[in-house]
Amino acid sequence: MTTIDIVPKFNVGDLVRKVGGTYQANGIIVGTAVTTRGELRYVFEFSAFPGMLHIFNEAQLEAREEYETTFPDHG
């Protein structure tokens, strides 16, 4: 598979939820990347921690419709 064959499920700006594992979180897709094996990954920015990024695979994310407009006070 080459990068040209990859059709992303999510696009930059899509609202998503990280699912599975030990935690769940809401966020937005801010970028994509392809591994050296040709696997697509998504750069996810946490809505509760603006500026905090993680990289996830497609199976770890699901689409959602609402974005939080307020953030917790971490100061």
Long-range contacts (C-beta under 8 A, 24 or more apart in sequence): 1-38, 2-38, 3-34, 3-38, 5-38, 6-34, 6-38, 6-40, 8-32, 8-40, 8-42, 9-58, 9-61, 10-42, 10-58, 10-61, 10-63, 14-63, 15-63, 15-64, 15-65, 15-66, 15-67, 16-42, 16-44, 16-61, 16-62, 16-63, 16-64, 17-61, 17-62, 17-63, 17-64, 18-44, 18-54, 18-56, 18-60, 18-61, 19-60, 19-61, 19-62, 20-59, 20-60, 21-60, 26-64, 26-67, 26-68, 28-67, 29-61, 47-71, 48-72, 49-74
